[in-house]
Amino acid sequence: MKLRRRPWKSLRSLLPALALALSAAAVPTSAAAAPSAAETVSSGWNDFSCKPSAAHPRPVVLVHGTMENSTNNWWSFAPYLVKRGYCVFSFDYGKLPGVPVFHGLGPVAKSAEELAVDVDKVLAATGASKVDIVGHSQGGMMPRQYMKFNGGAKKVNALVGIAPNNHGTTLSGLTRLLDVVPGARGVIQDNAPGLTDQVVGSDFMKRLNEGGDTLPGVKYTVIATRYDEVVTPYETQFLSGPGVRNVLVQDLCPVDISMHLTLGTIDRVAFHEAANALDPENATPANCASMLS
């Protein structure tokens, strides 16, 4: 039975759904702790009057992960880029009726359509011909849907995925619950399809990756951690194809112990490498010293 009127209550009652999103729900900063919309604008983030400079000619669109949102995912990284002279924008996507704060739960294909609208807004406001996209978790994968099926490839110069779910996840083996608990997969699909879309072997993942991981003309960077407990095995985050750079943060800094959430929210080694991907001509080595930058 579909539980349409109280999706938040139904989600809380579903043990498998909680298992699937378990570490994503443990967001390190609450919505109250994240910057407000007014604060992000006043700090130069989501400022639609921003015009890209000659040094950084493309605006950067930040795409949050599952059960995150446009501020709590990027409260640290967005100012990091603004300080370096970028025009930076972030948006919410994949909202469910009656579910505040925790977004990215709607169908991934529908979220890609929302991203298409957001990118067009940024291009119109800034006058740029292309954007660069940095995404965390689902946000590092969903733009590939946008580029492949929504005409986005001609509007994107580079995609940087931080801990992206590019080939589906086993969630450290917990997705087996979907087949063990009677009816679990169907109930979650009805109430939070953005979760089941991301399970390894899903129809969505098959369509996304059919014919290859990449598209011509787009540069791809994947930044992963071996301690990722959400997108597992972590090696499935990596892409194959031309124009791809796959990076393991432990190869840059062996003592980096970031897991899935911290890699995309506070890890300065990952931030440094993402900045390198946005401006490869002026890239500098990312290493353990980046933690202090």
MOKA-V360511 format. One record per residue. PSI is psi in whole degrees, 0 to 359 (none if undefined). NEAR is the number of other C-alpha atoms within 10 Angstrom. Layout:
# MOKA-V360511
PSI_NEAR, PSI_NEAR
This chain:
# MOKA-V360511
136_6, 133_13, 86_13, 328_14, 334_10, 64_13, 326_18, 318_17, 319_13, 324_17, 318_18, 334_11, 355_11, 105_13, 316_13, 323_23, 319_24, 323_14, 319_16, 326_26, 16_17, 309_17, 338_17, 330_19, 336_15, 56_12, 131_17, 341_15, 138_13, 166_12, 326_17, 329_9, 338_11, 157_18, 146_17, 169_14, 319_12, 320_11, 322_12, 322_19, 315_16, 338_11, 1_14, 358_21, 130_25, 38_22, 105_18, 0_16, 355_11, 133_17, 127_17, 145_18, 170_12, 327_7, 325_11, 79_15, 351_19, 133_26, 155_25, 125_27, 123_24, 132_25, 116_30, 171_29, 184_31, 135_24, 28_25, 189_29, 181_24, 348_23, 313_25, 337_22, 331_29, 15_25, 335_19, 319_18, 322_22, 310_27, 328_17, 318_18, 320_20, 318_17, 333_13, 8_11, 15_15, 150_24, 122_27, 136_27, 147_26, 152_25, 159_16, 148_21, 167_27, 37_25, 146_20, 144_19, 130_12, 3_12, 101_15, 157_12, 309_18, 105_22, 188_20, 25_27, 348_25, 173_22, 135_22, 323_27, 322_20, 322_16, 324_22, 325_25, 322_19, 320_16, 323_26, 318_18, 318_10, 316_18, 318_24, 324_16, 317_13, 316_25, 318_16, 320_12, 322_14, 340_21, 6_14, 158_15, 338_16, 160_22, 164_23, 144_22, 133_26, 126_27, 150_26, 133_28, 238_27, 327_28, 343_30, 345_27, 317_31, 325_29, 336_29, 325_21, 315_24, 316_23, 326_21, 323_16, 351_14, 21_15, 16_13, 343_22, 325_21, 352_14, 0_19, 126_23, 314_18, 144_23, 123_27, 115_29, 122_30, 113_31, 50_35, 146_30, 75_27, 335_27, 18_25, 150_24, 152_28, 355_19, 56_23, 32_15, 351_13, 341_15, 348_19, 336_14, 333_16, 332_20, 348_11, 320_11, 119_11, 127_10, 359_10, 315_17, 316_19, 320_15, 318_20, 319_21, 321_17, 325_18, 331_22, 69_23, 339_19, 339_26, 306_22, 333_27, 331_22, 1_27, 142_22, 135_21, 1_14, 157_15, 322_12, 312_20, 324_22, 316_14, 318_10, 319_21, 358_16, 128_8, 3_9, 161_10, 334_18, 167_20, 148_17, 144_10, 353_14, 135_18, 136_19, 134_24, 132_24, 129_27, 118_25, 163_29, 141_25, 347_19, 15_17, 126_21, 357_19, 306_25, 98_28, 151_22, 150_18, 334_23, 337_16, 349_17, 332_25, 148_23, 158_21, 143_12, 175_12, 149_14, 22_15, 137_19, 117_16, 128_17, 131_17, 123_18, 332_24, 341_18, 337_13, 322_18, 100_16, 336_11, 5_11, 119_21, 23_15, 142_21, 196_18, 307_24, 315_25, 332_18, 322_25, 352_28, 326_24, 358_18, 110_20, 336_24, 315_26, 320_31, 314_25, 316_22, 326_26, 318_24, 323_21, 320_17, 329_22, 334_25, 68_13, 333_11, 336_8, 25_10, 145_14, 154_12, 131_12, 131_21, 192_20, 333_17, 339_12, 337_17, 338_16, 0_7, none_10
